[in-house]
């Protein structure tokens, strides 16, 4: 009897072995020109083939130009008499028209050039001002001609620019809107979905789709800007990638600007026109109690237990997120300093300048976080990062991530904890804090806070101490009874070690962030942590629903077992 269930991957591979040659024949047939070589639109001479349109259709030059008026970054090949040679849309006269929905501006004063024949198409690419991309068949177009048009030599309202898209690096002719009320050239490019790398005479630009693609690659795969742009150069020319214009530095700068715009847009900063407050551009846990946002605090006559409205925090450090000393710190530009997860630099530095550095040994067992608190590395500006996350759901707390200058010192974690306790906690009177070394760390916490001008704990807030169940077994026996969550009222079954899992995806990009400028590194870490919180938010509904059903079944089973005793 035939097996009706799903087939294993190996079964499909066994079937594939008998079909390999047939698929290879079809692949080779695609490289050969069809017998008639007719345009799919008008039955004219099919001299152009598009590799990004479905089924690789053939077009005459005129139809190809018409059909790709708004598909500006498709890759085409042109029949040269023997084979299809890699070409570009700019060679056949395709231009970017800004404003007017991609149509030519009515105030342009030029006659349309007819380039239906093959020779005219080549002349436009080489002599008519529209530049070309690399030729994969062997010609290095970038080296053969000066691709970028001089602004003074170009016609009014017309220029050439390097436009980087997910399909590769293109050099396109751009025609600006010449209407009396037209915006400046850089803003015209931006409203068409192209981000200019400069503002006066933009010569390099990046499409929005490319910027979004890089951000997703960086978040999901940890791809650095250097590796991503190296891939784009190979997409543009597999034979001569080194000849493709290098816009790696421009990409890094524009991505920072794009990150900032996305954060401002997501948090409605474009409507109220006010500067965001510290931590305001970051997402936080939707399930943790935040008075005035997702919970209404009970009145004094309410019989509900107070632990329902407690904030649960876990603290930890990460020594993989190192950072080298910047080469020119006086020339650095900060875009979102303190507005997301990493704390504001000026106030944090002021706190460190006044805080006392206490080098104490652990009175419990030998814990690395205590004993190596003052271990320094001279080549590093930051030896790692530390901060807080909600212990129950694993979301980073905004404005509570700090850099370590030496080891995991108390002065660093004090600043992180106080900022976390003050984030959307108005009216909350109870907080559970889990830390690997809480038995040592909290001995003089209140004293350190009282002495500091930059540390505050919300008035009336009770801090209940805990140690994660995995770490607590490395402590003395008395610590287990005092700090294990099993014995804390209202702690329930909680994952106090969840922050260890949050560092893992962050460590993927830590190596590439190690040599960035200080503001760029902060923004990179902020965006990674914001995305981590976002992914938890969109999955939290299904997760909590599943856990609730499991809890109901577990309650029924436990009740039955208890009754049978």
N, C-alpha and C positions, 0 to 999 in steps of 0.2 A: 504494500500500500504506500502511495506517495506521501512524503512528508509535507503537511500543509502549514506548519508553523513558520515563523520567520527563519530565513536562512542565515547561516553564519558568514562572516567575511571570507573565510576560506572557500566556502562553496561558490561565492560569486567570483573569486579569483580563479577557481578551476574552470568555470564557464568562460572567463575572460581569455584564458590561454588559447581557446579555439577560435576566438574572434579577433585576436591581435592584428593579424595581417590585413583583415578587412578594414579595420579602423585606420591602419597605417595607409592603406591605399586611398581612403577618403581624404586623409590629411594631406597627402601629396597632391591629390586632384585639386585641392583648394588653392595651391600655389600656382597652378597652371591657369592660363587665361581660358575662358570659355570659347567655344568654337566660333560663335558669332560676335562676341565682345560688343554687346549692344547696351546702351544706356537704359536703365530700368524705368526711367521717367518719360523719355521722348523718343526712344529707338535711335538716338544718335550714336556717335562714336564713343564707346565706353572706355575712355582713357584714364579715368580716375576710379580707384577702389577705396572704399572706406573700411577701415578695420574695426571701428567702434560701432557702426550700425549693424543691426542684426543681419546675419547671413552674408556679410561682406559684399554689399551690392556694388554694381558698376554704374558710374555716372559719366555723362559728358561734362566738360568743364563748366559750362553755364549752369546745368542742373545741380552739379555738386556745390557750386557757389551759392545757389539759391536755397538748396535744402539745408545747408550748414550755416546760414546767416546767423542763427542763434545757437548753433552747436559748434562753438568756436574752437574747441580743444579736441575735436576728433582727429585721429591719425589716419592719413591717407597714403596711398601709393599711386604712382603715375606710370602708365605704360610707356616704355622707352624704345619700343620696337623689338626687344628681345624678352623682357621680363618686366614685372611691376617693381619699380624702384621707389624706395621710401621718399616721400615728399611731404609737403605741408600745405595747409589750407591758405596760409598767407601767400604762397607762391601763385595761387590762382586768383588772388585779389580779395580774399575774405578779410574784412576789417572789423574792428570793434567800434561800434557807434554808441557813444555814451548818451544817456537820457533818451527820451522819446521811445522807450520800450525796445531799444536796440535798433531802431530804424534811423536812417540818416537825418541829421538835423536839417530843417528846411532852410536854414541860413547858410548852409554850405554852398560854396560857389565852385563847383567842379563838374566836369563832364565824365560820365561813366565810360570806362575803358572796356571795350569788348575783347575778351580773352578766350574765345571759344576754341581757338586752335592751340595746339600743343606748344608751338614756338612762342606765342605771345605769353602763355602762362609762365614759361621759364623766364622770359624777359622781365615780367613783373616781379618775380622772386629775386632776380639778381640786380636789376637796374631801376625798377620803378619805385623803390622805397620800401616795399613790404619785405620784411626779412624772413629767413627760413630757419628751420630747425636742422638737426643733424641728419645726415643721410646714412642709414644703417648699411647700405651696400658698399660703403668704403669711402665716400667723399666726406670730408670734414668741412661742412658749410661754415661753421663758426670761424674757422681759421682762414677760409678763402676770401671772406668779405667783411667789411665793417658793418655789422648787423644793426647796430643802434644808430639811428638817424640823428644828426645834429639838429638841435632845436632851431638854431638860426637859419639852417639851410632848408628846413622843412616848411611845408605850406602852413599857413595860419590855421591853428586848431588841429594840427596833425602831428603826431610823433610816433616813435617806435619804442616799445618797452619790453623787457623780459617779464613774461607772465608765467608764474609757476602754478601748475594744476596737478591733480592726481594722475593725469595722463602723461605728465612730463613737463619739461621746461620749453616754453614757446616764446618766440620773438614775434610780436604782433604789432601791426599798425593800428594805432588808436586815434579816432577822430572825436574831438571834444565838441560838446554842444556850444554853438555860437550865439544862442538867443540872448537878448539884452539882460534877462533876469537869470541867466545860467549861474550855477554854482561854480566854485573854483574847481580846477581839474581834479585834485585829489578827492574832493567830495563827490564829484560826478562818477569817478571810478568806484568809490565805496558804495554808492547807492545802486550800482550795477552788480554788486557781489564780488568786487575785486578790491582787496585791501592794499593801498599804495604803501611802499616802504619809505617814502619821503613825501613832502607836502608842497614844495614849490614847483619843481619840474620832475614829477615822478618818472623814474626809468625802470623801476622794479616793482612788481605787485604780485600778490598771492590771492588765489581765489578762496572764497569762504569754504568751499567744499574741501580744498586742500588743508586749510587750517583745522577744520573739524576732524578730518581724517587723521591728521598728525596727532591731535589731542587724544583721539580714541586709541590710536596705536600706542601712544605713550602711557595711557592709563591701563590698557589691557595687556600689552606686551612688553612694556618698559622700554620701548624704542627711543633711543636718544635722537636729538635733532641731527647730529652728524650722520648716524646710520640711515635715518629716514631720507635725508637729502642725497646721500650716496645711492640709495635705491632709485630716487627720481632721476638721477643722472644716468643710471643704467637703463631705466625705462626709455629715456630720451634717445640714447644711443648705446646699444650693447657693444658696439665695436670701439667707439671712441668716447667713453664716458668722461675721460679727463678733459675733453675739449668743450664740454657743456659749461656754460657760465656758472661760476660758483656764487651762490646766493645763500650759503649756510648761515653766515652771521646775520644777514637780513632776516632770515627765517626765524632765528632765535629771538630777535628783537620784536618782530611783528607778532609772534605767538604770545609774548608777554602782554602786548597791547590787546590782543584778542581775548586772552584769559580775563583781563580786567573788564573789558566790555561785557563779556558773557556774565560775569559775576554781578556787575551793576544792573544788567538787564533782568536777571533772574530774581534779584531782590528789590525790584521796583525803584531803584535809585534814579532812574531817568524821569520819573514823574514828580517826585517831591523836591528834586533839585538840591537836596541837602547832603552834606558829606556824611557817609555812613559812620556809625560809631564803632568802637573796638569790638571785633567779633561779629558784626552785624551782617557781613557778607557770607557767613558760613551757615551751613545746615546743621541742625542738631536733632537729637532723638525725638521723634513725635510721641513716644510712649512714656518717657520720663516726665514726672509732674513738673509743669511750668505754669505757675499761677498767672492768670490772665491770658494764657495762650491755649492750653488744652485741659485745664482743670480749674474748678472753683473751690477754694478752700472752705472747709466746714466751719460752722459757727461754734462758739464755745459750748453750746448745748447739744451739739451733734455727738452721737454715741459711737461714730466710726473710729477705729483705732488710728493713732497718729502715724504708725509705721506705713500706712497706706500712702502717705504723702511725703515719704522720706526720699531724698536723693541718694542714689547709690553710685559711688565713684571708685574706680580702680586707678592706681598710680604706678607708673613704671618708666624705666629709661631704656634707650636704644643706642648702643655704641657703634652701630653700623653706619649711622647717618652722620658721618664726619664731614668737616668742611675745612679746606685749606685757607690760609691767609690770603685775602684778595690783593691783587697787584696794585690797584689804585682805589683804595677805599674812599678817598675824598671826592672821587668822580662818579660815585654810584648814584643811581636814581631809583627811588622807592615808589612803587605804584600802589600797593595795597598793604602798607606796613601796619600790622596789628589789626587789620580789618577781618581777618579770617581766623585761623587756628594759632599760628605763631604769634607770640606777644609783640607789642610795639617795642621797637628797639630802644628809643630814648629813655622811656620810663624804666625799662628792665635794666639798662645800664646804670641808671641812677640808683636803683635798688641794690645792685651788686656792689657799687662803689661804697655804700654805707653799711652793708651787711657784714657781720663778723664771720670769719672763716674758722669754724671750730673743727679741729682735727681730733676726733675722739675715736676710740676703739670700741668695738662691739662688746657689750657685757653679756650678750647671749652667745650663740655660736658664731663662728667666723663667717660673716656675710660679706660678700664681695662689694655690695653696694655701699657698705659702711667703711670697710677697711681700705677700699681703693677710691674713696671720695676725693682725695687730693692728688691722685695720679695725673700728671700733666704730660702733654706731648707738644713739643715746642713748634712743630711745623703746622699745627692745626689751630685754626681760630675756634672751632667747635669740635669737641671730642665725641659728641653725640647729641641726642635730643631726649627730652623727657616731658611727661605731661599726664593728663587725666582723660579717662573715657568713662562712659556710663557702664557700670559693672554688669548690669542685667542684659543690655542689648548690644554693647560694644560699639557705641558711637563716640567719636572724638568730641571733646568739649571745646567749643569755640574759645579763642583767646586764652588757652591754657597750655600751650606747647612752648617749651623753652629750650635754648641751647645750653649745653654744658661747656664750660671753659676748661675744666679739669675732669674730675669724675662726676659721679652722681651726688653732688653736695646738697646739704639741707637747704642752703640759701636758694638754690635753683628750684627745688621741689616745693619750697614754701611759696614762692611766687606763683607757680603753676596751680597749687592747691587753692590758694586764696582767690585767684581769678576764677577757677572752676566753681568754687562755692558761691561766688557772687553772680554767676551767669543765670539769669531768669529764675532766681530763687526767692523773690520777695514774698515773705509770709511763711516760708518753709522753716520749720524749727528743728529738723532732724536730718542728719546726713551720715551715711555709712561710707567709710573710707577704707579701702583695702590696699595694703602696701606690703611688699615683701619684708620690709624691716620696720614695721609699725611699732614693734616693741621698743626700738631705740629712737625712731624718728619723732614720735609724739611726746617724749618726755618733757621737752622744753618748747614745744610748738607755740603755746599761748604766750610764753615769755618772749620768744623771738618776734611774734606778731606785734605785741605791745611796744616793743622797742623800735619797730620800723615805722617809717613815714609812708611806706609804699605797700604795706600789707594790711589787709582788713579781713575779718571774718564777720559775716552778717550777725547783728546783735541777736542774742537769744538762741542762736543755732547750737544744738548739741551735736558734737562729733563723736560717733561711735566707731571704735577702731576694730579692724579685722585684718587677718592675714590669709592669703589664698590657701586653699586646702592642699595644693601641691607643695607650696613652699613651707607651710607651717610645720610639716613633718621634719624639716631640717632645723627647726628651732628646739629649744629645751622643752621638756614636757609641760612645764607650767604655761608656756605660750599657747599650746594647743587648747587648753581649757579656757584661756582668757580671750583668744583671738579667732578661733575657728568659727566659721559662719554657722556651723551646726548648732552653736549655743547662743546665737544672736537672735533675739526676738524680732520677727518681721523680715529677716534676711532671706528666708525660704531656701529653695535650691537655686543657688546663684553661681555663675561661672566667674570667680574672682580672677582667673588667669586669662581672661579673654583678650587682654591687651597684648599678650604674647602673639596671638594670631593676627593682630592688626599690624604688627611690625613686618610680618613676612612680605606682603605685597609692597610695602614702603621700601624695603631693603633692595628691591629690584632696581629702583631708580636712584637709590642713594649713591651708587658709584658714579653715575653720570652727573649728579648734582654736586659731587665733591669739589669739583674745580670751578663751578659757576661763580658768578658774582654773588655777594651776600643777598641782595634783593631778589635776584633771579632764583636762587636756591629756595628762599623763603616762599616765593610764589609757587614754585614747582611742588614743594611739600604741601602747601595749602591746598592746591588743586587736587592732589592725590587724596588727601584726607577728606576733602569735601565730596569727592566722588565715592569714597568708601562709605561715607554716611548716606549718600544718595542711594547707593545700591542696597544698603540695609533698609532704607525707608520703603523702597518699592517692593521689597520682598517680605516686609514685616507682617503684613496682613495674613498671608498664607502661613508664615512661620508661627505666629501667635495662635492662629486657628488650630494648626496641627498640635501645638503644645497643649492647648486647652483641652482638646479631645483626649490626648494622652493622659492628662492630669485627671480627667473625669473617670477614665477607665482605671487608672491607678488608685483613685480614691475608692471606687467600688470594690476592687480586689482587696485593698487593705482593710476596708470595713468588714468584708466577709471573713477575712482571716482573723481579724480581731474578735468578731462575734463567736468564731469557732474555738477560741482559746478556752 
